[in-house]
Amino acid sequence: PLIGGVTLLERLRKGLADTDILLPKGNTTRVTFSAGVVDLWEFPHWQAAFRQADEALYRAKRDGRNRVVPFSPADV
């Protein structure tokens, strides 16, 4: 499940980053996003999974943004 989530989010991230978005005054811009990914089944409670996904998200932002970072047990 983790690999599939990372693959899907990478495809979405790249597609969004490669898309020109028309702004109201006729200019265009591009938008990026970062994501942290976890396998919910690796955690006893969903709250713990969300905490780790949040940590992975902040690691993605800290490491340069516009990326998908999977949770790794080594990160704990």
All heavy atoms as a GROMACS GRO file, in nm:
protein
  601
    1PRO      N    1   0.080  -0.122   0.000
    1PRO     CA    2   0.000   0.000   0.000
    1PRO      C    3   0.085   0.128   0.000
    1PRO      O    4   0.048   0.224  -0.064
    1PRO     CB    5  -0.084  -0.009   0.126
    1PRO     CG    6  -0.091  -0.155   0.159
    1PRO     CD    7   0.036  -0.214   0.105
    2LEU      N    8   0.197   0.129   0.072
    2LEU     CA    9   0.279   0.250   0.078
    2LEU      C   10   0.335   0.285  -0.059
    2LEU      O   11   0.327   0.400  -0.103
    2LEU     CB   12   0.393   0.232   0.180
    2LEU     CG   13   0.480   0.355   0.202
    2LEU    CD1   14   0.399   0.469   0.260
    2LEU    CD2   15   0.596   0.321   0.292
    3ILE      N   16   0.387   0.186  -0.129
    3ILE     CA   17   0.445   0.210  -0.262
    3ILE      C   18   0.338   0.264  -0.357
    3ILE      O   19   0.363   0.356  -0.434
    3ILE     CB   20   0.508   0.081  -0.320
    3ILE    CG1   21   0.613   0.025  -0.227
    3ILE    CG2   22   0.561   0.104  -0.460
    3ILE    CD1   23   0.743   0.098  -0.223
    4GLY      N   24   0.219   0.208  -0.352
    4GLY     CA   25   0.111   0.255  -0.438
    4GLY      C   26   0.072   0.398  -0.407
    4GLY      O   27   0.046   0.478  -0.497
    5GLY      N   28   0.070   0.432  -0.278
    5GLY     CA   29   0.038   0.570  -0.238
    5GLY      C   30   0.144   0.667  -0.286
    5GLY      O   31   0.112   0.776  -0.336
    6VAL      N   32   0.269   0.630  -0.272
    6VAL     CA   33   0.379   0.715  -0.317
    6VAL      C   34   0.372   0.732  -0.468
    6VAL      O   35   0.384   0.844  -0.520
    6VAL     CB   36   0.516   0.657  -0.274
    6VAL    CG1   37   0.630   0.732  -0.342
    6VAL    CG2   38   0.531   0.662  -0.123
    7THR      N   39   0.349   0.624  -0.540
    7THR     CA   40   0.341   0.630  -0.686
    7THR      C   41   0.227   0.722  -0.731
    7THR      O   42   0.246   0.806  -0.820
    7THR     CB   43   0.322   0.488  -0.744
    7THR    OG1   44   0.432   0.407  -0.704
    7THR    CG2   45   0.311   0.491  -0.895
    8LEU      N   46   0.111   0.707  -0.672
    8LEU     CA   47  -0.004   0.790  -0.707
    8LEU      C   48   0.024   0.937  -0.678
    8LEU      O   49   0.001   1.024  -0.762
    8LEU     CB   50  -0.129   0.745  -0.631
    8LEU     CG   51  -0.252   0.833  -0.648
    8LEU    CD1   52  -0.297   0.836  -0.793
    8LEU    CD2   53  -0.363   0.786  -0.557
    9LEU      N   54   0.075   0.965  -0.559
    9LEU     CA   55   0.101   1.105  -0.523
    9LEU      C   56   0.211   1.166  -0.609
    9LEU      O   57   0.205   1.284  -0.643
    9LEU     CB   58   0.136   1.116  -0.375
    9LEU     CG   59   0.015   1.104  -0.282
    9LEU    CD1   60   0.061   1.090  -0.138
    9LEU    CD2   61  -0.076   1.224  -0.298
   10GLU      N   62   0.312   1.088  -0.645
   10GLU     CA   63   0.418   1.138  -0.734
   10GLU      C   64   0.359   1.175  -0.871
   10GLU      O   65   0.394   1.277  -0.930
   10GLU     CB   66   0.530   1.036  -0.752
   10GLU     CG   67   0.634   1.041  -0.644
   10GLU     CD   68   0.715   1.170  -0.643
   10GLU    OE1   69   0.718   1.245  -0.743
   10GLU    OE2   70   0.776   1.198  -0.539
   11ARG      N   71   0.270   1.091  -0.922
   11ARG     CA   72   0.206   1.120  -1.050
   11ARG      C   73   0.123   1.248  -1.041
   11ARG      O   74   0.128   1.333  -1.131
   11ARG     CB   75   0.119   1.001  -1.092
   11ARG     CG   76   0.080   1.004  -1.236
   11ARG     CD   77   0.012   0.878  -1.284
   11ARG     NE   78   0.032   0.763  -1.197
   11ARG     CZ   79  -0.059   0.670  -1.172
   11ARG    NH1   80  -0.176   0.676  -1.228
   11ARG    NH2   81  -0.033   0.570  -1.091
   12LEU      N   82   0.047   1.263  -0.934
   12LEU     CA   83  -0.032   1.384  -0.914
   12LEU      C   84   0.056   1.507  -0.896
   12LEU      O   85   0.030   1.614  -0.954
   12LEU     CB   86  -0.124   1.368  -0.793
   12LEU     CG   87  -0.237   1.268  -0.807
   12LEU    CD1   88  -0.304   1.246  -0.672
   12LEU    CD2   89  -0.338   1.314  -0.910
   13ARG      N   90   0.162   1.493  -0.817
   13ARG     CA   91   0.254   1.604  -0.792
   13ARG      C   92   0.317   1.652  -0.923
   13ARG      O   93   0.319   1.772  -0.952
   13ARG     CB   94   0.364   1.562  -0.694
   13ARG     CG   95   0.458   1.675  -0.655
   13ARG     CD   96   0.586   1.621  -0.593
   13ARG     NE   97   0.660   1.534  -0.683
   13ARG     CZ   98   0.733   1.575  -0.787
   13ARG    NH1   99   0.740   1.703  -0.816
   13ARG    NH2  100   0.797   1.488  -0.862
   14LYS      N  101   0.367   1.559  -1.002
   14LYS     CA  102   0.430   1.596  -1.128
   14LYS      C  103   0.329   1.656  -1.225
   14LYS      O  104   0.359   1.757  -1.291
   14LYS     CB  105   0.497   1.475  -1.191
   14LYS     CG  106   0.561   1.504  -1.325
   14LYS     CD  107   0.688   1.429  -1.344
   14LYS     CE  108   0.754   1.455  -1.478
   14LYS     NZ  109   0.761   1.590  -1.524
   15GLY      N  110   0.211   1.597  -1.234
   15GLY     CA  111   0.108   1.650  -1.324
   15GLY      C  112   0.069   1.792  -1.288
   15GLY      O  113   0.055   1.878  -1.376
   16LEU      N  114   0.054   1.819  -1.160
   16LEU     CA  115   0.019   1.954  -1.117
   16LEU      C  116   0.134   2.051  -1.144
   16LEU      O  117   0.113   2.160  -1.196
   16LEU     CB  118  -0.017   1.955  -0.968
   16LEU     CG  119  -0.058   2.090  -0.911
   16LEU    CD1  120  -0.183   2.143  -0.981
   16LEU    CD2  121  -0.082   2.079  -0.761
   17ALA      N  122   0.256   2.011  -1.114
   17ALA     CA  123   0.372   2.098  -1.134
   17ALA      C  124   0.394   2.130  -1.282
   17ALA      O  125   0.449   2.235  -1.315
   17ALA     CB  126   0.497   2.033  -1.076
   18ASP      N  127   0.350   2.043  -1.371
   18ASP     CA  128   0.368   2.062  -1.515
   18ASP      C  129   0.249   2.132  -1.582
   18ASP      O  130   0.246   2.146  -1.703
   18ASP     CB  131   0.390   1.927  -1.584
   18ASP     CG  132   0.524   1.866  -1.548
   18ASP    OD1  133   0.612   1.938  -1.496
   18ASP    OD2  134   0.540   1.744  -1.571
   19THR      N  135   0.151   2.176  -1.504
   19THR     CA  136   0.030   2.236  -1.558
   19THR      C  137   0.030   2.387  -1.536
   19THR      O  138   0.048   2.434  -1.424
   19THR     CB  139  -0.095   2.176  -1.489
   19THR    OG1  140  -0.095   2.035  -1.511
   19THR    CG2  141  -0.223   2.236  -1.542
   20ASP      N  142   0.011   2.461  -1.644
   20ASP     CA  143  -0.005   2.606  -1.632
   20ASP      C  144  -0.146   2.635  -1.583
   20ASP      O  145  -0.243   2.583  -1.637
   20ASP     CB  146   0.016   2.674  -1.768
   20ASP     CG  147   0.161   2.674  -1.810
   20ASP    OD1  148   0.249   2.686  -1.723
   20ASP    OD2  149   0.187   2.662  -1.931
   21ILE      N  150  -0.155   2.718  -1.481
   21ILE     CA  151  -0.285   2.756  -1.424
   21ILE      C  152  -0.311   2.901  -1.460
   21ILE      O  153  -0.228   2.989  -1.430
   21ILE     CB  154  -0.287   2.733  -1.272
   21ILE    CG1  155  -0.267   2.584  -1.243
   21ILE    CG2  156  -0.416   2.786  -1.210
   21ILE    CD1  157  -0.250   2.550  -1.098
   22LEU      N  158  -0.424   2.927  -1.524
   22LEU     CA  159  -0.459   3.061  -1.567
   22LEU      C  160  -0.510   3.142  -1.448
   22LEU      O  161  -0.601   3.101  -1.377
   22LEU     CB  162  -0.567   3.054  -1.676
   22LEU     CG  163  -0.609   3.186  -1.739
   22LEU    CD1  164  -0.490   3.254  -1.808
   22LEU    CD2  165  -0.722   3.162  -1.839
   23LEU      N  166  -0.450   3.258  -1.428
   23LEU     CA  167  -0.490   3.349  -1.322
   23LEU      C  168  -0.591   3.451  -1.375
   23LEU      O  169  -0.602   3.470  -1.497
   23LEU     CB  170  -0.367   3.420  -1.265
   23LEU     CG  171  -0.263   3.328  -1.202
   23LEU    CD1  172  -0.139   3.407  -1.162
   23LEU    CD2  173  -0.321   3.257  -1.081
   24PRO      N  174  -0.666   3.518  -1.288
   24PRO     CA  175  -0.771   3.609  -1.331
   24PRO      C  176  -0.726   3.718  -1.429
   24PRO      O  177  -0.800   3.756  -1.518
   24PRO     CB  178  -0.821   3.672  -1.201
   24PRO     CG  179  -0.792   3.569  -1.098
   24PRO     CD  180  -0.665   3.503  -1.142
   25LYS      N  181  -0.603   3.768  -1.416
   25LYS     CA  182  -0.558   3.877  -1.505
   25LYS      C  183  -0.492   3.825  -1.632
   25LYS      O  184  -0.430   3.900  -1.706
   25LYS     CB  185  -0.463   3.968  -1.429
   25LYS     CG  186  -0.534   4.041  -1.318
   25LYS     CD  187  -0.452   4.152  -1.262
   25LYS     CE  188  -0.536   4.224  -1.157
   25LYS     NZ  189  -0.475   4.346  -1.112
   26GLY      N  190  -0.503   3.694  -1.658
   26GLY     CA  191  -0.450   3.638  -1.781
   26GLY      C  192  -0.311   3.579  -1.770
   26GLY      O  193  -0.264   3.513  -1.862
   27ASN      N  194  -0.243   3.602  -1.659
   27ASN     CA  195  -0.112   3.541  -1.638
   27ASN      C  196  -0.131   3.394  -1.602
   27ASN      O  197  -0.240   3.351  -1.568
   27ASN     CB  198  -0.037   3.610  -1.524
   27ASN     CG  199  -0.009   3.756  -1.553
   27ASN    OD1  200  -0.006   3.798  -1.668
   27ASN    ND2  201   0.009   3.833  -1.448
   28THR      N  202  -0.023   3.320  -1.609
   28THR     CA  203  -0.028   3.180  -1.565
   28THR      C  204   0.074   3.159  -1.454
   28THR      O  205   0.168   3.236  -1.438
   28THR     CB  206   0.002   3.083  -1.680
   28THR    OG1  207   0.134   3.109  -1.730
   28THR    CG2  208  -0.100   3.095  -1.791
   29THR      N  209   0.051   3.056  -1.379
   29THR     CA  210   0.143   3.017  -1.273
   29THR      C  211   0.146   2.865  -1.266
   29THR      O  212   0.064   2.798  -1.329
   29THR     CB  213   0.101   3.078  -1.137
   29THR    OG1  214   0.206   3.058  -1.042
   29THR    CG2  215  -0.028   3.017  -1.085
   30ARG      N  216   0.236   2.814  -1.190
   30ARG     CA  217   0.240   2.670  -1.163
   30ARG      C  218   0.237   2.650  -1.012
   30ARG      O  219   0.287   2.733  -0.937
   30ARG     CB  220   0.367   2.609  -1.222
   30ARG     CG  221   0.362   2.617  -1.374
   30ARG     CD  222   0.436   2.508  -1.436
   30ARG     NE  223   0.413   2.512  -1.581
   30ARG     CZ  224   0.479   2.440  -1.665
   30ARG    NH1  225   0.571   2.355  -1.622
   30ARG    NH2  226   0.453   2.447  -1.793
   31VAL      N  227   0.177   2.541  -0.972
   31VAL     CA  228   0.160   2.510  -0.830
   31VAL      C  229   0.229   2.378  -0.802
   31VAL      O  230   0.225   2.286  -0.884
   31VAL     CB  231   0.009   2.500  -0.795
   31VAL    CG1  232  -0.011   2.459  -0.651
   31VAL    CG2  233  -0.060   2.631  -0.825
   32THR      N  234   0.290   2.370  -0.686
   32THR     CA  235   0.352   2.244  -0.643
   32THR      C  236   0.296   2.206  -0.506
   32THR      O  237   0.233   2.287  -0.439
   32THR     CB  238   0.505   2.257  -0.633
   32THR    OG1  239   0.538   2.353  -0.532
   32THR    CG2  240   0.566   2.298  -0.766
   33PHE      N  241   0.320   2.082  -0.467
   33PHE     CA  242   0.283   2.040  -0.332
   33PHE      C  243   0.380   1.934  -0.283
   33PHE      O  244   0.451   1.871  -0.359
   33PHE     CB  245   0.138   1.991  -0.324
   33PHE     CG  246   0.112   1.856  -0.384
   33PHE    CD1  247   0.127   1.740  -0.307
   33PHE    CD2  248   0.070   1.844  -0.515
   33PHE    CE1  249   0.101   1.616  -0.362
   33PHE    CE2  250   0.044   1.720  -0.571
   33PHE     CZ  251   0.060   1.606  -0.494
   34SER      N  252   0.383   1.921  -0.153
   34SER     CA  253   0.460   1.816  -0.087
   34SER      C  254   0.363   1.728  -0.011
   34SER      O  255   0.254   1.771   0.027
   34SER     CB  256   0.562   1.876   0.011
   34SER     OG  257   0.656   1.954  -0.058
   35ALA      N  258   0.403   1.604   0.013
   35ALA     CA  259   0.317   1.511   0.086
   35ALA      C  260   0.402   1.415   0.169
   35ALA      O  261   0.513   1.380   0.130
   35ALA     CB  262   0.230   1.431  -0.010
   36GLY      N  263   0.348   1.375   0.280
   36GLY     CA  264   0.405   1.269   0.362
   36GLY      C  265   0.310   1.150   0.352
   36GLY      O  266   0.189   1.167   0.358
   37VAL      N  267   0.367   1.031   0.336
   37VAL     CA  268   0.285   0.912   0.313
   37VAL      C  269   0.318   0.805   0.417
   37VAL      O  270   0.434   0.780   0.447
   37VAL     CB  271   0.312   0.855   0.172
   37VAL    CG1  272   0.222   0.737   0.143
   37VAL    CG2  273   0.295   0.961   0.067
   38VAL      N  274   0.214   0.741   0.469
   38VAL     CA  275   0.231   0.629   0.561
   38VAL      C  276   0.140   0.514   0.519
   38VAL      O  277   0.044   0.534   0.445
   38VAL     CB  278   0.197   0.666   0.707
   38VAL    CG1  279   0.287   0.774   0.760
   38VAL    CG2  280   0.053   0.704   0.724
   39ASP      N  281   0.173   0.396   0.565
   39ASP     CA  282   0.085   0.280   0.549
   39ASP      C  283   0.004   0.270   0.679
   39ASP      O  284   0.059   0.240   0.785
   39ASP     CB  285   0.168   0.154   0.527
   39ASP     CG  286   0.083   0.030   0.507
   39ASP    OD1  287  -0.040   0.036   0.531
   39ASP    OD2  288   0.140  -0.072   0.468
   40LEU      N  289  -0.125   0.299   0.670
   40LEU     CA  290  -0.209   0.299   0.791
   40LEU      C  291  -0.203   0.168   0.868
   40LEU      O  292  -0.219   0.165   0.989
   40LEU     CB  293  -0.354   0.330   0.754
   40LEU     CG  294  -0.384   0.474   0.715
   40LEU    CD1  295  -0.526   0.487   0.662
   40LEU    CD2  296  -0.363   0.567   0.833
   41TRP      N  297  -0.181   0.057   0.797
   41TRP     CA  298  -0.181  -0.074   0.861
   41TRP      C  299  -0.058  -0.095   0.950
   41TRP      O  300  -0.054  -0.189   1.028
   41TRP     CB  301  -0.191  -0.184   0.757
   41TRP     CG  302  -0.317  -0.171   0.676
   41TRP    CD1  303  -0.327  -0.138   0.545
   41TRP    CD2  304  -0.450  -0.188   0.723
   41TRP    NE1  305  -0.458  -0.132   0.507
   41TRP    CE2  306  -0.537  -0.163   0.614
   41TRP    CE3  307  -0.507  -0.220   0.846
   41TRP    CZ2  308  -0.675  -0.170   0.625
   41TRP    CZ3  309  -0.646  -0.227   0.856
   41TRP    CH2  310  -0.726  -0.204   0.747
   42GLU      N  311   0.040  -0.009   0.941
   42GLU     CA  312   0.161  -0.023   1.025
   42GLU      C  313   0.144   0.040   1.162
   42GLU      O  314   0.235   0.035   1.244
   42GLU     CB  315   0.281   0.041   0.955
   42GLU     CG  316   0.326  -0.034   0.831
   42GLU     CD  317   0.450   0.026   0.769
   42GLU    OE1  318   0.517   0.108   0.835
   42GLU    OE2  319   0.478  -0.008   0.654
   43PHE      N  320   0.029   0.102   1.188
   43PHE     CA  321   0.009   0.175   1.312
   43PHE      C  322  -0.111   0.121   1.389
   43PHE      O  323  -0.212   0.086   1.329
   43PHE     CB  324  -0.012   0.324   1.282
   43PHE     CG  325   0.108   0.388   1.219
   43PHE    CD1  326   0.123   0.388   1.082
   43PHE    CD2  327   0.208   0.443   1.298
   43PHE    CE1  328   0.234   0.445   1.022
   43PHE    CE2  329   0.319   0.500   1.240
   43PHE     CZ  330   0.333   0.500   1.102
   44PRO      N  331  -0.102   0.119   1.521
   44PRO     CA  332  -0.213   0.068   1.601
   44PRO      C  333  -0.334   0.163   1.602
   44PRO      O  334  -0.446   0.118   1.617
   44PRO     CB  335  -0.154   0.054   1.742
   44PRO     CG  336  -0.038   0.149   1.744
   44PRO     CD  337   0.013   0.155   1.603
   45HIS      N  338  -0.309   0.291   1.584
   45HIS     CA  339  -0.417   0.391   1.586
   45HIS      C  340  -0.396   0.489   1.472
   45HIS      O  341  -0.283   0.524   1.439
   45HIS     CB  342  -0.418   0.468   1.719
   45HIS     CG  343  -0.435   0.378   1.838
   45HIS    ND1  344  -0.555   0.319   1.869
   45HIS    CD2  345  -0.347   0.336   1.930
   45HIS    CE1  346  -0.540   0.244   1.977
   45HIS    NE2  347  -0.414   0.252   2.016
   46TRP      N  348  -0.506   0.536   1.414
   46TRP     CA  349  -0.495   0.629   1.303
   46TRP      C  350  -0.426   0.759   1.343
   46TRP      O  351  -0.358   0.822   1.263
   46TRP     CB  352  -0.632   0.657   1.240
   46TRP     CG  353  -0.730   0.728   1.328
   46TRP    CD1  354  -0.823   0.672   1.410
   46TRP    CD2  355  -0.743   0.869   1.344
   46TRP    NE1  356  -0.894   0.769   1.476
   46TRP    CE2  357  -0.847   0.892   1.437
   46TRP    CE3  358  -0.678   0.979   1.289
   46TRP    CZ2  359  -0.885   1.020   1.477
   46TRP    CZ3  360  -0.716   1.108   1.328
   46TRP    CH2  361  -0.820   1.126   1.420
   47GLN      N  362  -0.440   0.800   1.472
   47GLN     CA  363  -0.376   0.924   1.518
   47GLN      C  364  -0.223   0.914   1.504
   47GLN      O  365  -0.158   1.010   1.465
   47GLN     CB  366  -0.412   0.956   1.663
   47GLN     CG  367  -0.558   0.988   1.683
   47GLN     CD  368  -0.638   0.867   1.730
   47GLN    OE1  369  -0.601   0.752   1.706
   47GLN    NE2  370  -0.748   0.893   1.797
   48ALA      N  371  -0.168   0.799   1.537
   48ALA     CA  372  -0.023   0.779   1.524
   48ALA      C  373   0.019   0.785   1.377
   48ALA      O  374   0.123   0.842   1.344
   48ALA     CB  375   0.018   0.646   1.586
   49ALA      N  376  -0.061   0.727   1.291
   49ALA     CA  377  -0.031   0.731   1.147
   49ALA      C  378  -0.032   0.875   1.097
   49ALA      O  379   0.057   0.915   1.021
   49ALA     CB  380  -0.131   0.646   1.070
   50PHE      N  381  -0.130   0.954   1.139
   50PHE     CA  382  -0.137   1.092   1.094
   50PHE      C  383  -0.019   1.173   1.147
   50PHE      O  384   0.034   1.259   1.076
   50PHE     CB  385  -0.269   1.156   1.137
   50PHE     CG  386  -0.382   1.128   1.041
   50PHE    CD1  387  -0.430   0.999   1.026
   50PHE    CD2  388  -0.438   1.228   0.966
   50PHE    CE1  389  -0.532   0.970   0.937
   50PHE    CE2  390  -0.541   1.202   0.876
   50PHE     CZ  391  -0.587   1.072   0.862
   51ARG      N  392   0.024   1.146   1.270
   51ARG     CA  393   0.141   1.216   1.324
   51ARG      C  394   0.265   1.188   1.240
   51ARG      O  395   0.343   1.277   1.208
   51ARG     CB  396   0.166   1.176   1.469
   51ARG     CG  397   0.087   1.257   1.569
   51ARG     CD  398   0.140   1.238   1.710
   51ARG     NE  399   0.134   1.100   1.755
   51ARG     CZ  400   0.026   1.040   1.806
   51ARG    NH1  401  -0.086   1.108   1.819
   51ARG    NH2  402   0.030   0.915   1.844
   52GLN      N  403   0.282   1.061   1.202
   52GLN     CA  404   0.400   1.024   1.123
   52GLN      C  405   0.390   1.079   0.981
   52GLN      O  406   0.491   1.120   0.922
   52GLN     CB  407   0.419   0.874   1.122
   52GLN     CG  408   0.459   0.817   1.257
   52GLN     CD  409   0.581   0.886   1.317
   52GLN    OE1  410   0.676   0.917   1.248
   52GLN    NE2  411   0.578   0.908   1.446
   53ALA      N  412   0.271   1.082   0.924
   53ALA     CA  413   0.254   1.142   0.791
   53ALA      C  414   0.287   1.291   0.796
   53ALA      O  415   0.350   1.345   0.705
   53ALA     CB  416   0.112   1.120   0.740
   54ASP      N  417   0.247   1.356   0.904
   54ASP     CA  418   0.276   1.497   0.922
   54ASP      C  419   0.427   1.519   0.934
   54ASP      O  420   0.483   1.612   0.874
   54ASP     CB  421   0.204   1.548   1.046
   54ASP     CG  422   0.198   1.699   1.052
   54ASP    OD1  423   0.167   1.762   0.949
   54ASP    OD2  424   0.224   1.755   1.160
   55GLU      N  425   0.494   1.432   1.007
   55GLU     CA  426   0.640   1.442   1.019
   55GLU      C  427   0.706   1.424   0.882
   55GLU      O  428   0.800   1.497   0.848
   55GLU     CB  429   0.694   1.337   1.117
   55GLU     CG  430   0.664   1.367   1.261
   55GLU     CD  431   0.732   1.493   1.310
   55GLU    OE1  432   0.847   1.519   1.271
   55GLU    OE2  433   0.668   1.567   1.387
   56ALA      N  434   0.658   1.328   0.804
   56ALA     CA  435   0.714   1.306   0.670
   56ALA      C  436   0.688   1.428   0.581
   56ALA      O  437   0.774   1.467   0.502
   56ALA     CB  438   0.656   1.179   0.608
   57LEU      N  439   0.572   1.490   0.594
   57LEU     CA  440   0.541   1.610   0.517
   57LEU      C  441   0.639   1.722   0.551
   57LEU      O  442   0.693   1.788   0.462
   57LEU     CB  443   0.398   1.656   0.545
   57LEU     CG  444   0.361   1.796   0.494
   57LEU    CD1  445   0.374   1.804   0.343
   57LEU    CD2  446   0.221   1.832   0.540
   58TYR      N  447   0.663   1.744   0.679
   58TYR     CA  448   0.756   1.850   0.717
   58TYR      C  449   0.899   1.819   0.674
   58TYR      O  450   0.975   1.908   0.639
   58TYR     CB  451   0.746   1.879   0.867
   58TYR     CG  452   0.627   1.967   0.894
   58TYR    CD1  453   0.508   1.913   0.944
   58TYR    CD2  454   0.630   2.102   0.865
   58TYR    CE1  455   0.397   1.993   0.965
   58TYR    CE2  456   0.519   2.183   0.886
   58TYR     CZ  457   0.404   2.128   0.936
   58TYR     OH  458   0.294   2.207   0.955
   59ARG      N  459   0.935   1.692   0.670
   59ARG     CA  460   1.066   1.653   0.617
   59ARG      C  461   1.074   1.685   0.468
   59ARG      O  462   1.175   1.737   0.420
   59ARG     CB  463   1.094   1.505   0.643
   59ARG     CG  464   1.238   1.469   0.622
   59ARG     CD  465   1.277   1.332   0.674
   59ARG     NE  466   1.205   1.224   0.608
   59ARG     CZ  467   1.105   1.156   0.660
   59ARG    NH1  468   1.062   1.181   0.781
   59ARG    NH2  469   1.047   1.060   0.592
   60ALA      N  470   0.965   1.661   0.394
   60ALA     CA  471   0.961   1.695   0.252
   60ALA      C  472   0.980   1.844   0.231
   60ALA      O  473   1.055   1.887   0.143
   60ALA     CB  474   0.829   1.648   0.190
   61LYS      N  475   0.912   1.924   0.311
   61LYS     CA  476   0.925   2.069   0.300
   61LYS      C  477   1.066   2.114   0.336
   61LYS      O  478   1.125   2.198   0.269
   61LYS     CB  479   0.822   2.138   0.388
   61LYS     CG  480   0.680   2.124   0.339
   61LYS     CD  481   0.584   2.195   0.432
   61LYS     CE  482   0.443   2.190   0.379
   61LYS     NZ  483   0.353   2.271   0.460
   62ARG      N  484   1.120   2.058   0.442
   62ARG     CA  485   1.254   2.095   0.487
   62ARG      C  486   1.361   2.057   0.385
   62ARG      O  487   1.459   2.128   0.366
   62ARG     CB  488   1.282   2.027   0.622
   62ARG     CG  489   1.413   2.066   0.685
   62ARG     CD  490   1.438   1.996   0.818
   62ARG     NE  491   1.442   1.852   0.802
   62ARG     CZ  492   1.357   1.766   0.857
   62ARG    NH1  493   1.260   1.810   0.933
   62ARG    NH2  494   1.368   1.638   0.838
   63ASP      N  495   1.339   1.946   0.314
   63ASP     CA  496   1.438   1.896   0.219
   63ASP      C  497   1.424   1.956   0.080
   63ASP      O  498   1.490   1.910  -0.014
   63ASP     CB  499   1.431   1.743   0.210
   63ASP     CG  500   1.477   1.677   0.339
   63ASP    OD1  501   1.537   1.745   0.424
   63ASP    OD2  502   1.453   1.555   0.353
   64GLY      N  503   1.340   2.057   0.062
   64GLY     CA  504   1.335   2.125  -0.066
   64GLY      C  505   1.198   2.143  -0.127
   64GLY      O  506   1.186   2.198  -0.235
   65ARG      N  507   1.095   2.094  -0.065
   65ARG     CA  508   0.957   2.108  -0.114
   65ARG      C  509   0.935   2.037  -0.246
   65ARG      O  510   1.026   1.982  -0.305
   65ARG     CB  511   0.918   2.255  -0.124
   65ARG     CG  512   0.926   2.323   0.010
   65ARG     CD  513   0.878   2.464   0.001
   65ARG     NE  514   0.885   2.524   0.133
   65ARG     CZ  515   0.804   2.616   0.176
   65ARG    NH1  516   0.708   2.661   0.100
   65ARG    NH2  517   0.815   2.663   0.296
   66ASN      N  518   0.809   2.036  -0.291
   66ASN     CA  519   0.768   1.973  -0.416
   66ASN      C  520   0.818   1.829  -0.424
   66ASN      O  521   0.881   1.789  -0.521
   66ASN     CB  522   0.815   2.054  -0.537
   66ASN     CG  523   0.747   2.008  -0.665
   66ASN    OD1  524   0.636   1.956  -0.664
   66ASN    ND2  525   0.815   2.024  -0.776
   67ARG      N  526   0.786   1.751  -0.322
   67ARG     CA  527   0.827   1.612  -0.320
   67ARG      C  528   0.732   1.529  -0.234
   67ARG      O  529   0.657   1.583  -0.153
   67ARG     CB  530   0.970   1.597  -0.270
   67ARG     CG  531   0.991   1.649  -0.130
   67ARG     CD  532   1.137   1.654  -0.088
   67ARG     NE  533   1.207   1.749  -0.171
   67ARG     CZ  534   1.329   1.730  -0.220
   67ARG    NH1  535   1.396   1.623  -0.191
   67ARG    NH2  536   1.385   1.820  -0.296
   68VAL      N  537   0.739   1.399  -0.252
   68VAL     CA  538   0.660   1.304  -0.175
   68VAL      C  539   0.759   1.224  -0.091
   68VAL      O  540   0.854   1.166  -0.145
   68VAL     CB  541   0.579   1.211  -0.267
   68VAL    CG1  542   0.507   1.104  -0.186
   68VAL    CG2  543   0.481   1.292  -0.350
   69VAL      N  544   0.737   1.222   0.040
   69VAL     CA  545   0.828   1.151   0.130
   69VAL      C  546   0.750   1.043   0.204
   69VAL      O  547   0.656   1.072   0.277
   69VAL     CB  548   0.893   1.248   0.231
   69VAL    CG1  549   0.974   1.175   0.334
   69VAL    CG2  550   0.978   1.350   0.158
   70PRO      N  551   0.789   0.916   0.186
   70PRO     CA  552   0.724   0.809   0.262
   70PRO      C  553   0.780   0.801   0.403
   70PRO      O  554   0.898   0.830   0.427
   70PRO     CB  555   0.759   0.684   0.182
   70PRO     CG  556   0.887   0.719   0.113
   70PRO     CD  557   0.883   0.867   0.088
   71PHE      N  558   0.695   0.762   0.496
   71PHE     CA  559   0.738   0.735   0.632
   71PHE      C  560   0.827   0.614   0.634
   71PHE      O  561   0.802   0.515   0.564
   71PHE     CB  562   0.618   0.712   0.723
   71PHE     CG  563   0.654   0.650   0.856
   71PHE    CD1  564   0.707   0.728   0.955
   71PHE    CD2  565   0.635   0.516   0.877
   71PHE    CE1  566   0.741   0.673   1.077
   71PHE    CE2  567   0.669   0.459   0.998
   71PHE     CZ  568   0.723   0.536   1.098
   72SER      N  569   0.931   0.619   0.713
   72SER     CA  570   1.018   0.504   0.734
   72SER      C  571   1.030   0.480   0.884
   72SER      O  572   1.049   0.576   0.960
   72SER     CB  573   1.156   0.531   0.675
   72SER     OG  574   1.247   0.432   0.717
   73PRO      N  575   1.021   0.354   0.930
   73PRO     CA  576   1.036   0.328   1.074
   73PRO      C  577   1.168   0.381   1.129
   73PRO      O  578   1.179   0.413   1.246
   73PRO     CB  579   1.029   0.176   1.083
   73PRO     CG  580   0.949   0.136   0.964
   73PRO     CD  581   0.986   0.234   0.857
   74ALA      N  582   1.270   0.395   1.044
   74ALA     CA  583   1.398   0.450   1.088
   74ALA      C  584   1.385   0.598   1.128
   74ALA      O  585   1.472   0.652   1.195
   74ALA     CB  586   1.501   0.434   0.977
   75ASP      N  587   1.276   0.664   1.086
   75ASP     CA  588   1.255   0.805   1.116
   75ASP      C  589   1.209   0.827   1.260
   75ASP      O  590   1.208   0.941   1.306
   75ASP     CB  591   1.152   0.865   1.021
   75ASP     CG  592   1.197   0.861   0.877
   75ASP    OD1  593   1.318   0.858   0.853
   75ASP    OD2  594   1.109   0.861   0.789
   76VAL      N  595   1.167   0.723   1.327
   76VAL     CA  596   1.112   0.737   1.463
   76VAL      C  597   1.223   0.745   1.563
   76VAL      O  598   1.323   0.685   1.557
   76VAL     CB  599   1.017   0.621   1.496
   76VAL    CG1  600   0.966   0.632   1.638
   76VAL    CG2  601   0.902   0.619   1.398
   0.00000   0.00000   0.00000
